[in-house]
Amino acid sequence: MISLTQNEKDKIMVDNGDFTDELFEKRKDYDLIVDEKLLLDAFDFHNERNYYGLVNLEGNTVLPMDIPENTKFIYESPARALDFVARAFENVILDYNRLRRNGVLVEGSFLSGIEPRKGRVDYDEIYAEHVNTILDSFFGTYMIEPEDEMRIKDFKTFSFEFLKFYKQYSRQFPLTKSKFMRSYVNFPLLSGLCVEIDSEEYGDYNINVKKFFDDPNFLYYQKVLLKHGFRIDKHIPWRAIADLTSVPMREYMEQYGIEVGESKEAIRDLFKKRYKRVMLDEIEDIKDYFFDYYSEWVDENPRIALKRFSKLCKVKNLDSYSSKTLIQNRALLSESDIQNKYDAKFWIQFYFKVRAMEEETHISDAKLNALKKRMDFLLNSADKKTLDIRSLLLYINSELGTQC
């Protein structure tokens, strides 16, 4: 339990009738009051550390590698985390259960026992839903007239029309994985460094007070987490985050092959051995989602009606025309198309245009035009065997002045 006075509770607990400005003031009061009351410095993902565990020391966006042995479930729970984090939390549970057996904890409260409920979440599912939302918006807000869809005859015209749409909406809809992660969305659970012991909705300070701060075992909960290198999330007290700079957590890291010398070197080695740069997979991700979406859309909209006009004669110096409507099938994607027609060069050009639109406010027209010419030269100078996609991705983002 942390000792909040009734006046302090009134300042931070929310009533159904509170207006937006009142909620804002309560959030500010919450930050000030809780900072003074917590046993240890808590993580604050609202005001700082927005990309903790998701951006490496060089400023590049990262995610845990897709290597099964690097991530493990915590005992028999549905929660998983990076291997050393899972081991540390298993020891949290052991110590906490020992306190309970020894009669130290007060029975009957939520924190009389702890059980991991949620850990690392899969970004691919979140990102796939995001891309599909963008593509749905493309058809729902841009290609709204029947004649608009008639311009889509094959995948090439589909991608061309999409880029026209995206030029208008790129600031609202970041398409690339790294830009999406670093825009308006914060996903601490992607990092593999977090474990949650409850499944409550986020953002309800009443839950924080009644279920956690008022719990007679809250002090012991904090102490056991601290002993094993965790800190709580100030706004979500049921979330424990591995503190990579703490001595206990670095000991767990060392047990799992992370070199721990200076604090920064330990973190650098962690990112090297457990994480991958998001940017390097972005073309493959976009390609797969766009191919799948186009194929499904063509299945539902297989035909296109094209009007053809023929000149008949002149009437009083005015041309007279006849028209007829031709029905033809939209082009399906064949394996040959995927391998040859829409090859790496096609997707690098597409990716470059998307990234330039995403960063449009940060780059001058002159530099962008020079970069376009340079990209055309590099692509035209390379064949399939010599095309170095990784180097081009690094070059694009470097020239755009971004770290992804």
N, C-alpha and C positions, 0 to 999 in steps of 0.2 A: 504494500500500500504506500502511496505517496500522499503526504498530508496536504490536501487542497482544502482551503476554507470554503464555506458555502458561498462567500462573495466571489471567490476565484472560480468556482464551478459555474455560478450564474454568468460570469463574464464569457466563458468559453462554450457552455452547453447551448445547443440550438433549439429554438422553439419553432413550431410549424408556421407561426405567423411572421417570422423574421424576414425582412426585406434584404435585398442584395447588399446594400451598404452596411447593414447590421451584420450580415454574415462575414463581410470583409473585415470589419472591426474585430469580430470574434476570432477570426483566424489570426490576426495580428496579436491579440491578447493571448491566444493559445501559445503562439511561439514564445512570447516573453515568459509566461507563467511556467510552462512545461520545461523550458531550458533551465530554470532555477531549481526545479523539483527533482529532475531525474538524477539517478545515482551516477550515470556515466554520460559522456557526450554522445548524443544520438545522431544517427544519419538523418539528414534533411534533404529529401529529394524534391521538395517544393522550391527551395530557395538556393540550393547548391548541390554539388555532386550529381548533376542531372544524368551524366553518362558513366557513372561508376561501374567499372567492369565491362564497359561496352566501347571504350576508347582507350587505345594503348598510349604509352608514354610519348610516342611520336605524333599523336593526335589522329590516328587512323581508326575508323569504325571497325569493331571486331565482334565476333561471336564465338562461342565454344566450338571446337572442332567436332565433326561428326564421327567420333571414334568411341565405340561403346565402352571400352575399358576406362575412358577418362571421366565418365559420369556413372554414378551409382545411386541406387535407391537407398533411402535411409531405413534400415531394417525392412519390415514388411509393408511399409507405408507407400502411398502413391507419390510421395515427394521424392524428387531426385535432385542432385546437385553435383558439382565437380567433386572428384573422388576425395580430396583432402577435406573439403567442406562437409561432405556427408559423414566422414569419420569423426570430425570434430563435433558434429551435432549428435551423433550416436553417443558420444561421451557426455554431452550435455544431458541427454536423457538418462544415462546411467547415474550421473551425479544427482540429478533431480529425483529420481526414484529412490536413491539412497536417503536423501533428506526426508522423503515421505515415509519410508520404512522406519526411520529413527524418530518419527513423531515431530519433526521440526515444522512441517507444513501444516496449515490449517485445512482440515478436510471440508469438502462440500462446496468449495469455490471452483471457478473455472480453472484457475492456476494451481489446483491441488495436484494436477498431473499435466504433462504436456505431450502432445502427439503431433508429429508433422503432418500437415494436410496438403501443402502445396510447395513445390520447388521450381526448378527450371521449367519454363514453358517453351514450346516449339515455335520459333519465329516464322517458319515456313507457312504455317496455317494462318497466322495473323497477316503475313504479307500477301498470301494468295487471295485472301478476302479483300484486302486493300486494292490490289490490282484489278480484281473483278469489279469492285465498286467504281474504279476509274473508267473501265471499259463500259460498264452499264451506263455511266453518266455520259460517255461519248455518244452512245446511241439515244439516251433519254433526253439530253439537253442540246445536242448539237446536230445529230442526224435525225431531225424530228419530222421532216416532210418526206413523203414517199419518193420524190425525185432525188432527195439527198442520198438515200440508200442505193439508188440506181447507179450512183457513181462508183460503187464498190463492185468491181468485176472479178477481182482476184486478190490474193494476199498483198500484192504490191500496192494496189489502189487503196486497200484497207489501211495499210500502214501510212500511206501518204495522207489520207483523210484524217487519220488519228493525229498526225503531227500538226496539221492545221488546227485541230481542236486543242491540242496540248499547248500550242503557242499562247493561247488565250488563258489557259487554266493551270499552267505549270506551278504557279505560286500557291494555288489552292490544293493541288494534288501532286505532291512529290512522287515520282514514279520509281526511281531507283531505290534499292533496298537501303543503302547507306543514307541517302537524303531523307527518306521516310523516317529512319531511326533517329535522325538528328534534327528533325523539324519540331513539330508540336507534340510529339508522342514520347512518353517516358516509360520504358519497360525494364525495370530493375530485375524482374524475374528471368529475363533472357540470359543474364550473365552467368547463371549457375552458382552464384555466390549467396543466394538468398534462400531462406526456409521460412515458411509461414505455418503457424500452429492453429490458425482459425480460418474460416471461410466467409467472414463477414464482408459486407460491401465496404469499399473504401470511402473515406471522406466524412464519416459520421462521428463527430467528436463525442457525442453522447455515449457511444459504444466504448470509445477510448477511456472515458472517465468511469463509467459504471462497471464495465466488464474487466478492465485492466488496472487503472490507477487506483480504484477503490478496493481491488482484490488484496486481501491480507498477505498473499504470497508474492505480490509483485516485486518486492525488494529482493527476495531470494531468486526469483526468475531472472532479474537483471544481473545479480552476482554470479550465477552459474554461467550465464551467457558470456560475461566478461572474462571469467576464468578460462574459457575455451576460445577466446579470440573473436567473439561476436559482439555487435552492438545492435540496438533496436532501431527501427525506423520511428522517428519522432511522431509522425502522423499516422503510422500504422504499427502500433506497439506489439502486435502479434507477428510482425516480420523481423527475423534476425538476419543480419548481414555480416558476412565474414569481413573482419577488419584486417586487410592485407599488411598493414604496418604494425600490427600487434605481435608481441613475442610469442604468445601461445599459437596464433594462427600460422606464423612463420615456421614454427616447429612442426606443425602438421604438414605444411607445404614441403618441408625438407624430407619428411618421411615418404612422400610420394614423388621424389625425384626432382623437386624444384630447388635450384641452387639459391641459397640464402646467404648473401654477404651483406653488402650495404642494402638498405631497404629498397632503393630504386632498382638495384640490380636483381633483387629477388622478384620484384614485380615485372621487370623486363623479361626475365626467364620464364615466369608464369605465362605471360602473353605469348611467348615464343613456343612453349610446349603444350599449351592447352587451348589456344585461340587461333582463329584464322581471320584474315582480312576479308570483310564482306564484299568490298569492291571487286575482288578478283572473280567472283561467281556471278556478278550482276548480269552480264550479257546472257549467259545460259539461263538464268532465272527468267528474265524478260522474254527471251525467245520461247521458252517452253510455255509460259502463260499465254503469250499472244497466239502461238500456233494452236493451242488447245481452244482458246476462246473463239478464234476465227473458224475453226473446224466445226465447233458446236453451233455457231451462228449460221454457217452455210447449211448445215443439216436442217435448221429451222427455216432458213430463207434461201432455198436452193436456186431460185430462178430470178432473172432480171428482165425487165421489160424495157426494150430500147426502141425509141421512135426514130424512124427513118423518113426523111423528106425527099420528095422527087419533084423537080421542076417540070411543070406541064406546058405552060404557054404564057404569053403576055396578054393581059386584058387592060386596054387603055393605059399602055406603058407600065403596067404593074405586073410583076411576076406572079404566076399562080402555081401553087404547090399542092401536091397530094402527100398524105402521110400514111404510114402503116406501122404497126407495132410488132416488133420481133421479140419473141421470147427465147432466151438462151439461158443455159445453166451457168451459174457461177463456178469458177475454177476451184476444184478441190485441191488440197495439198497432197502431192505425191511424195514418196520418199526421195525421188530424184530432185524434186523442187527443194526439199529441205536441205539436201546435201549440196546442190549445185546452184540453183537459182537464188536461194536465200542463204548464202554461205556466210562465212566469217566476215568477209568484207562488207556485205550488206548490213550485218548486225553491228559492226563497229561504227559504220556511218550513222545508223539509226541511234545507237547509244550516244555517240558524240552530239547529235542534234538534241537529244533529250537532255543530256547533261548541260549543254549550252543554254537551253531554255530554263532549266532549273536554277542556273547561276546567272541569269541574264542581267540582274541588277548589279552584279559585282564585276562586270567585264565591259570594256568599251567596245563600240562597234568596230573600230579600226583593228583592235587586237583580235576580235572574234573573226573578222574577215581574213586576217592573216593566218589565223589558226586553221580556218576552213581550207585555205589553199595548201597549207602544210600537210593537213590530214589527207587531202586528195593526192598529193604527191607521194606520201608514204604508202598509201593503199595501192596506187597505180604502179609503184615501183616493186611491190612484193607479189609473189605468187603464193599458192596455198602452202607450199613447203616452207617458205621463208617468212611467212606472216607470223609475227610474234605478238599474240593477242595480249599477253600479260604486260609487255613493255608499252604497247599502245594504250592500254587502260591507265597505266601509271602516267604516261605522257599526257593524256587527255586531262586527267584530274590535276596534274601538276600545272599545266598551262592555264587551266581555268582558275588556278589560284585556290584550290580547295584541297582539303585533306579528308579522304574518304576511306 
